[in-house]
Amino acid sequence: MSLATVASRAVNALTADLVTVEVHLAPGLPGWSVVGLPEGAVREAKDRVRAALVQCGYDIPAKRITVNLAPADLPKEGGRFDLAIALGMLLASGQLPRDALQGVEVLGELSLSGEVRPVRGVLPAAIRCQEAGHALLLPSANLLEASRAGSVRLHSADTLAAICQALQGGGLPVHPVPAHGEAVPTAAVNRPDAVNRPDMADIYGQSQARRALEVAAAGGHSLLMTGPPGSGKSMLAARLPGILPRLGHAEALEVGAIASVAGCFDAQEWGIPPFRQPHHTTSAAALAGGGSDFGE
């Protein structure tokens, strides 16, 4: 059989929609085509995948190769499908067992040397994998981020060769998943409690304003600060998160998903109320956001 399918996830605003990566090998002049509404980075995956497979010692079938990313009406962007395409190629050509990725979703970008590089939007993908009851195969650099989703089964590796070796042995690469707030053994990540943030102790005087912050933090109220420039409004606002309670699990997931999709997820910030400080000249459109990624 010359057709293989591998499950993956595409970023769609703040969620991750299921994408089926279909790889078909047909007789004819050797060539590649990628269909399914791919952007430029996705179409270029064929060159990254070809080089990575050759570098890892695998054969590229001398056939007409068609890669379909379904559903066809969902835009696909980035290099997140590289690993799924490479593994689909090996499954379709019989170089890996046919059922090696049953019930497993795959995310990861490939370098020309076969290294598996991290991608953005992993936390929403892990949440959806958990809901679907699937396991998730992802880059090791994204392991800590994905572990925040909860009890999703995670498998990670640093190279395509390591993944293929594990699959040929009848399993998937397994790494210890850290508990919330703990560090991954292969990376120096501090506990979230150790994040250095602005402290209310830095403020001298401003007794009424400090009292207002404390009342707002205790009661969950909003604040409107007015006053001349230099009176301390921004300094006070920046220290409000330091006296707010830590986020609950559902709130932390929502905040983490935004950071994950934006590509700025920081495990040290998990559970800490976020603070944003847009410039006073920021337009309403820039403040609200939008654009092609969030326009629908």
SERO-99479 format. One line per field, with one value per residue (C-alpha): x, y, z; residue number from 0; residue in three letters. Coordinates in nm, 4 decimals. Example, Ala and Ser with C-alpha at 12.3 -4.5 7.8 and 13.67 -1.06 7.14 Angstrom:
# SERO-99479
X (1.2300, 1.3670)
Y (-0.4500, -0.1060)
Z (0.7800, 0.7140)
k (0, 1)
r (ALA, SER)
//
This chain:
# SERO-99479
X (0.0000, 0.1414, -0.0825, -0.0200, -0.1912, -0.0507, -0.2501, -0.1269, -0.2627, -0.2853, -0.3000, -0.6414, -0.6621, -0.6311, -0.7163, -0.5604, -0.7634, -0.6971, -0.5112, -0.4718, -0.1416, -0.1878, 0.1191, 0.0635, 0.3294, 0.2341, 0.4186, 0.5482, 0.8211, 0.9718, 0.8411, 0.6695, 0.3483, 0.1927, -0.1794, -0.4382, -0.4098, -0.0425, 0.1466, 0.5022, 0.6723, 0.4577, 0.5308, 0.9018, 0.8680, 0.9471, 1.3046, 1.3560, 1.2015, 1.4065, 1.7340, 1.6448, 1.5505, 1.8691, 2.0794, 1.9222, 1.9982, 1.6512, 1.5552, 1.3411, 1.1076, 1.1618, 0.7891, 0.5350, 0.4806, 0.1609, 0.1131, -0.2412, -0.3178, -0.6852, -0.9217, -0.8367, -1.0171, -0.8137, -0.5039, -0.1759, 0.1312, 0.4789, 0.7035, 0.4911, 0.3979, 0.7558, 0.7856, 0.4416, 0.5229, 0.8571, 0.7042, 0.4169, 0.6720, 0.8453, 0.5135, 0.3941, 0.7227, 0.7289, 1.0397, 0.8408, 0.5661, 0.2237, 0.0548, 0.3467, 0.1582, -0.1881, -0.3568, -0.0597, -0.0551, 0.2704, 0.4146, 0.7635, 0.9817, 1.2823, 1.6264, 1.8314, 2.0356, 1.7275, 1.7031, 1.3477, 1.2927, 1.0254, 0.7089, 0.4576, 0.1031, 0.1929, -0.0151, -0.3499, -0.2558, -0.1814, -0.5154, -0.7022, -0.5002, -0.6018, -0.9676, -0.9414, -0.7648, -0.4573, -0.0867, 0.1347, 0.4780, 0.6640, 1.0101, 1.1866, 1.2082, 0.8262, 0.7895, 0.7560, 0.5012, 0.2855, 0.2998, 0.0967, -0.2094, -0.2621, -0.2631, -0.1972, 0.0471, 0.3632, 0.6526, 0.9465, 1.2831, 1.5588, 1.6149, 1.4203, 1.6647, 1.5819, 1.2097, 1.2469, 1.4701, 1.2087, 0.9262, 1.1200, 1.1581, 0.7813, 0.7455, 0.7833, 1.0561, 0.9646, 1.0976, 1.0004, 0.7286, 0.7812, 0.5170, 0.3858, 0.6609, 0.9384, 1.2268, 1.2922, 1.6124, 1.7657, 1.6963, 1.7616, 1.4180, 1.3547, 1.0392, 0.7670, 0.7726, 1.1288, 1.0371, 1.1777, 0.8865, 0.8295, 0.7532, 0.5190, 0.7993, 0.9764, 0.7127, 0.7655, 0.4691, 0.1583, -0.0395, -0.3810, -0.2818, -0.1298, -0.4493, -0.6546, -0.4389, -0.4775, -0.8566, -0.8797, -0.6587, -0.8544, -1.1969, -1.1181, -1.2117, -1.1015, -0.8916, -0.8785, -0.5711, -0.5546, -0.2874, -0.0064, 0.2917, 0.5474, 0.3062, 0.3620, 0.0629, 0.2658, 0.4923, 0.1923, 0.0138, 0.3235, 0.3257, -0.0394, 0.0244, 0.2623, -0.0214, -0.2831, -0.3567, -0.2085, -0.4234, -0.6380, -0.5676, -0.8320, -0.7157, -0.3513, -0.4371, -0.6117, -0.3241, -0.0673, -0.2492, -0.2260, 0.1477, 0.1976, 0.0265, 0.2205, 0.5471, 0.6440, 0.5505, 0.7628, 0.7280, 0.8484, 0.5395, 0.2932, 0.0124, 0.1259, -0.1237, 0.0154, 0.0927, 0.0914, 0.1972, 0.1028, 0.2377, 0.0028, 0.0122, -0.1155, -0.4191, -0.7471, -0.6932, -0.3429, -0.4669, -0.7559, -0.5476, -0.6732, -0.5233, -0.5337, -0.4770, -0.7731, -1.0002, -1.2533)
Y (0.0000, 0.3393, 0.5631, 0.6632, 0.9093, 1.0897, 1.3149, 1.6648, 2.0025, 2.3459, 2.6731, 2.8334, 3.1505, 3.0271, 2.6645, 2.3803, 2.2056, 1.8474, 1.8070, 1.4723, 1.4513, 1.2093, 1.0920, 0.9063, 0.7428, 0.6863, 0.5607, 0.8310, 1.0876, 1.1564, 1.4764, 1.6355, 1.8295, 1.9621, 2.0470, 2.1514, 2.5318, 2.5436, 2.8705, 2.9142, 2.7673, 2.4528, 2.4078, 2.4329, 2.1369, 1.9002, 2.0294, 2.0108, 1.6640, 1.5302, 1.6495, 1.5260, 1.1772, 1.1426, 1.2692, 1.0049, 0.7267, 0.6687, 0.6347, 0.8822, 0.6781, 0.7504, 0.8065, 1.0802, 1.2011, 1.3836, 1.5281, 1.6355, 1.8373, 1.7875, 1.9623, 2.1520, 2.4728, 2.5259, 2.7447, 2.5725, 2.7717, 2.7225, 2.4187, 2.2293, 1.9577, 1.8640, 1.5740, 1.4382, 1.4505, 1.2745, 0.9971, 0.9633, 0.9182, 0.6392, 0.4707, 0.4873, 0.3467, 0.0609, 0.1806, 0.2017, -0.0297, 0.0632, 0.1015, 0.2729, 0.6012, 0.4707, 0.7122, 0.9524, 1.3129, 1.4626, 1.8148, 1.9380, 2.1239, 1.9525, 2.0921, 1.9693, 1.7548, 1.5776, 1.7771, 1.8232, 2.1908, 2.3459, 2.5049, 2.7520, 2.6707, 2.3449, 2.4037, 2.4363, 2.1276, 1.9312, 2.0357, 1.9130, 1.5898, 1.5236, 1.5846, 1.3433, 1.0763, 1.0802, 1.0848, 1.3668, 1.3300, 1.6608, 1.8219, 1.7892, 2.1687, 2.1848, 1.9097, 2.1358, 2.3559, 2.0602, 1.9042, 2.1990, 2.0666, 1.7973, 1.4221, 1.4073, 1.1301, 1.2938, 1.1552, 1.3690, 1.3441, 1.5705, 1.4039, 1.2259, 0.9355, 0.8798, 0.8745, 0.6278, 0.4032, 0.3918, 0.3233, 0.0397, -0.1084, -0.1090, 0.1967, 0.5714, 0.7797, 0.8431, 1.1207, 1.2020, 1.4670, 1.7288, 1.8094, 2.1640, 2.3981, 2.1364, 2.1461, 1.9302, 1.7321, 1.8395, 2.2120, 2.4607, 2.6053, 2.7767, 2.7337, 2.9855, 3.1190, 3.2373, 3.4833, 3.8264, 4.0693, 4.4301, 4.4346, 4.6639, 4.7123, 4.9288, 5.2011, 5.4671, 5.6769, 5.6620, 5.5215, 5.5875, 5.4378, 5.1325, 5.0857, 5.1081, 4.8389, 4.6107, 4.6505, 4.5905, 4.2812, 4.1381, 4.2010, 4.1447, 4.5016, 4.7116, 5.0259, 5.3565, 5.5646, 5.9331, 6.1883, 6.3906, 6.2198, 6.0961, 6.0594, 5.6832, 5.5340, 5.2904, 5.1981, 5.1099, 4.9184, 4.7102, 4.5905, 4.4888, 4.1319, 4.0754, 4.0947, 3.9133, 3.5453, 3.2864, 3.1855, 2.8756, 2.5886, 2.6911, 3.0550, 2.9521, 2.7361, 3.0293, 3.2692, 3.0034, 2.9282, 3.2942, 3.3001, 2.9666, 3.0812, 3.4089, 3.2130, 3.3654, 3.0886, 3.0988, 2.8163, 3.0470, 3.2634, 2.9753, 3.0656, 3.4259, 3.6970, 3.8601, 4.2293, 4.4208, 4.7819, 4.9162, 5.2585, 5.5509, 5.6213, 5.2715, 5.2860, 5.1119, 4.8650, 4.7755, 4.7359, 4.5070, 4.3014, 4.1335, 4.0595, 3.7519, 3.5053, 3.6270, 3.7906, 3.5094)
Z (0.0000, -0.1029, 0.1117, 0.4735, 0.7066, 1.0096, 1.2439, 1.3267, 1.4433, 1.2789, 1.4701, 1.4281, 1.6396, 2.0016, 1.9316, 1.7320, 1.4632, 1.3599, 1.0308, 0.8549, 0.6683, 0.3768, 0.1853, -0.1425, -0.3609, -0.7250, -1.0352, -1.2670, -1.2910, -0.9471, -0.7932, -0.4942, -0.4578, -0.1379, -0.1468, 0.1107, 0.1265, 0.2360, 0.2701, 0.1437, 0.4519, 0.4252, 0.0544, 0.1311, 0.3688, 0.0834, 0.0684, 0.4447, 0.4642, 0.1730, 0.3224, 0.6727, 0.5497, 0.3436, 0.6343, 0.8614, 0.6132, 0.4658, 0.1011, -0.0919, -0.3159, -0.6866, -0.7366, -0.7713, -0.4123, -0.3176, 0.0296, 0.1165, 0.4301, 0.5117, 0.5563, 0.2409, 0.3425, 0.6610, 0.6063, 0.7005, 0.7997, 0.9428, 0.9630, 1.2168, 0.9626, 0.8635, 1.1063, 1.0183, 0.6455, 0.6974, 0.9062, 0.6591, 0.3812, 0.5714, 0.6506, 0.2894, 0.1570, 0.4097, 0.5918, 0.9183, 1.0517, 0.9150, 1.2558, 1.4295, 1.4809, 1.5589, 1.8018, 1.7950, 1.6732, 1.5470, 1.5595, 1.4782, 1.2318, 1.0752, 1.0079, 0.7125, 0.9518, 1.0898, 1.4133, 1.5426, 1.6156, 1.8405, 1.7035, 1.8446, 1.9488, 2.1225, 2.4364, 2.2500, 2.0483, 2.3658, 2.5153, 2.2068, 2.2026, 2.5598, 2.4737, 2.1795, 2.3864, 2.1626, 2.2431, 2.1160, 1.9575, 1.9658, 1.9916, 2.3247, 2.3482, 2.3650, 2.6266, 2.9314, 2.7572, 2.6483, 2.9958, 3.1298, 2.9470, 3.2098, 3.1641, 2.7887, 2.6911, 2.5570, 2.3525, 2.2496, 2.0779, 1.9516, 1.6133, 1.3413, 1.3630, 1.7324, 1.6575, 1.3708, 1.5781, 1.8544, 1.6077, 1.4471, 1.7939, 1.8376, 2.0607, 2.0865, 2.2542, 2.6171, 2.8382, 3.1963, 3.1995, 3.4728, 3.7287, 3.7445, 3.8537, 3.8343, 3.5926, 3.2920, 3.3603, 3.0287, 3.0712, 3.3480, 3.4153, 3.7481, 3.9502, 3.8570, 4.2145, 4.1578, 3.8805, 3.9548, 3.9259, 4.0383, 4.4089, 4.6001, 4.8518, 4.5920, 4.6366, 4.9012, 5.0072, 4.7840, 5.0777, 4.9218, 4.5881, 4.7563, 4.9559, 4.6350, 4.4733, 4.7741, 4.7770, 4.4031, 4.4262, 4.7195, 4.5671, 4.1996, 4.1056, 3.8096, 3.8475, 3.6617, 3.7412, 3.6561, 3.7247, 3.5680, 3.4008, 3.6511, 3.9399, 3.9580, 3.7725, 3.5592, 3.8485, 4.0648, 3.7891, 3.7166, 4.0777, 4.0903, 3.9566, 4.2482, 4.5003, 4.2908, 4.3682, 4.1333, 3.8379, 3.8576, 3.6200, 3.3649, 3.3735, 3.3412, 3.0396, 2.8718, 2.9340, 2.8380, 2.5119, 2.4104, 2.4843, 2.3065, 1.9858, 1.9994, 2.0305, 2.3664, 2.6117, 2.9273, 3.1786, 3.4549, 3.4028, 3.4521, 3.6904, 3.7312, 3.6244, 3.3089, 3.2818, 2.9532, 2.9096, 2.5645, 2.4740, 2.5232, 2.1479, 2.0617, 1.8316, 1.9120, 1.6252, 1.7462, 2.1037, 2.0093, 1.7658, 1.4504, 1.1130, 0.8918, 1.1799, 1.3843, 1.1272, 1.0992)
k (0, 1, 2, 3, 4, 5, 6, 7, 8, 9, 10, 11, 12, 13, 14, 15, 16, 17, 18, 19, 20, 21, 22, 23, 24, 25, 26, 27, 28, 29, 30, 31, 32, 33, 34, 35, 36, 37, 38, 39, 40, 41, 42, 43, 44, 45, 46, 47, 48, 49, 50, 51, 52, 53, 54, 55, 56, 57, 58, 59, 60, 61, 62, 63, 64, 65, 66, 67, 68, 69, 70, 71, 72, 73, 74, 75, 76, 77, 78, 79, 80, 81, 82, 83, 84, 85, 86, 87, 88, 89, 90, 91, 92, 93, 94, 95, 96, 97, 98, 99, 100, 101, 102, 103, 104, 105, 106, 107, 108, 109, 110, 111, 112, 113, 114, 115, 116, 117, 118, 119, 120, 121, 122, 123, 124, 125, 126, 127, 128, 129, 130, 131, 132, 133, 134, 135, 136, 137, 138, 139, 140, 141, 142, 143, 144, 145, 146, 147, 148, 149, 150, 151, 152, 153, 154, 155, 156, 157, 158, 159, 160, 161, 162, 163, 164, 165, 166, 167, 168, 169, 170, 171, 172, 173, 174, 175, 176, 177, 178, 179, 180, 181, 182, 183, 184, 185, 186, 187, 188, 189, 190, 191, 192, 193, 194, 195, 196, 197, 198, 199, 200, 201, 202, 203, 204, 205, 206, 207, 208, 209, 210, 211, 212, 213, 214, 215, 216, 217, 218, 219, 220, 221, 222, 223, 224, 225, 226, 227, 228, 229, 230, 231, 232, 233, 234, 235, 236, 237, 238, 239, 240, 241, 242, 243, 244, 245, 246, 247, 248, 249, 250, 251, 252, 253, 254, 255, 256, 257, 258, 259, 260, 261, 262, 263, 264, 265, 266, 267, 268, 269, 270, 271, 272, 273, 274, 275, 276, 277, 278, 279, 280, 281, 282, 283, 284, 285, 286, 287, 288, 289, 290, 291, 292, 293, 294, 295)
r (MET, SER, LEU, ALA, THR, VAL, ALA, SER, ARG, ALA, VAL, ASN, ALA, LEU, THR, ALA, ASP, LEU, VAL, THR, VAL, GLU, VAL, HIS, LEU, ALA, PRO, GLY, LEU, PRO, GLY, TRP, SER, VAL, VAL, GLY, LEU, PRO, GLU, GLY, ALA, VAL, ARG, GLU, ALA, LYS, ASP, ARG, VAL, ARG, ALA, ALA, LEU, VAL, GLN, CYS, GLY, TYR, ASP, ILE, PRO, ALA, LYS, ARG, ILE, THR, VAL, ASN, LEU, ALA, PRO, ALA, ASP, LEU, PRO, LYS, GLU, GLY, GLY, ARG, PHE, ASP, LEU, ALA, ILE, ALA, LEU, GLY, MET, LEU, LEU, ALA, SER, GLY, GLN, LEU, PRO, ARG, ASP, ALA, LEU, GLN, GLY, VAL, GLU, VAL, LEU, GLY, GLU, LEU, SER, LEU, SER, GLY, GLU, VAL, ARG, PRO, VAL, ARG, GLY, VAL, LEU, PRO, ALA, ALA, ILE, ARG, CYS, GLN, GLU, ALA, GLY, HIS, ALA, LEU, LEU, LEU, PRO, SER, ALA, ASN, LEU, LEU, GLU, ALA, SER, ARG, ALA, GLY, SER, VAL, ARG, LEU, HIS, SER, ALA, ASP, THR, LEU, ALA, ALA, ILE, CYS, GLN, ALA, LEU, GLN, GLY, GLY, GLY, LEU, PRO, VAL, HIS, PRO, VAL, PRO, ALA, HIS, GLY, GLU, ALA, VAL, PRO, THR, ALA, ALA, VAL, ASN, ARG, PRO, ASP, ALA, VAL, ASN, ARG, PRO, ASP, MET, ALA, ASP, ILE, TYR, GLY, GLN, SER, GLN, ALA, ARG, ARG, ALA, LEU, GLU, VAL, ALA, ALA, ALA, GLY, GLY, HIS, SER, LEU, LEU, MET, THR, GLY, PRO, PRO, GLY, SER, GLY, LYS, SER, MET, LEU, ALA, ALA, ARG, LEU, PRO, GLY, ILE, LEU, PRO, ARG, LEU, GLY, HIS, ALA, GLU, ALA, LEU, GLU, VAL, GLY, ALA, ILE, ALA, SER, VAL, ALA, GLY, CYS, PHE, ASP, ALA, GLN, GLU, TRP, GLY, ILE, PRO, PRO, PHE, ARG, GLN, PRO, HIS, HIS, THR, THR, SER, ALA, ALA, ALA, LEU, ALA, GLY, GLY, GLY, SER, ASP, PHE, GLY, GLU)
//
